[in-house]
């Protein structure tokens, strides 16, 4: 447990709950919508005022945890257009996180208490509050989807015996080896389709480009997805 982070988050907790509720209300009440809401919160917090207020720093850290958990759910299960309520309440979500081991990575540990994690989920479900002051966020969602697809394609290529090089995909794999959001268990680029309730033409073009065995071409396909 990171005590400093825990203390920081506790002091602004009621504000975070209002922000999550408000951010969720900007999107469909689905698992996909909740992912977009957490993308909003991560991006807004990252682009927030300088020096960074405690509320924004806490919003960033805690939203990233929610964001990564939702990515894991979307990549593993086919639930993009399922209502968020179908995944259960906060307590059930906390139990799922615990069971799936998403609270503990090799290099990251969730600083939230079980009650906080359950409360954050319930805030998303409540759709009650005001979003943090800004709009948008789909760019980050698209970026996350494209990054995961590129890394998964690179991972599969290296497994087939392709040489590791200095391309973006290879660099991403070495820089972020242990991140739930970056590595779905199957690590197949197609798993990224699960993030969306309906097919996305830009994503289909990207997946097609990622089928190349040439790393530079894969990187070019990632760039053509307009994420870099
Ligand atoms: Zn490479």
Boltz pocket constraint, residues with backbone or C-beta under 6 A from the ligand:
constraints:
  - pocket:
      binder: B
      contacts: [[A, 163], [A, 164], [A, 165], [A, 166], [A, 167], [A, 168], [A, 169], [A, 170], [A, 171], [A, 215]]
      max_distance: 6.0
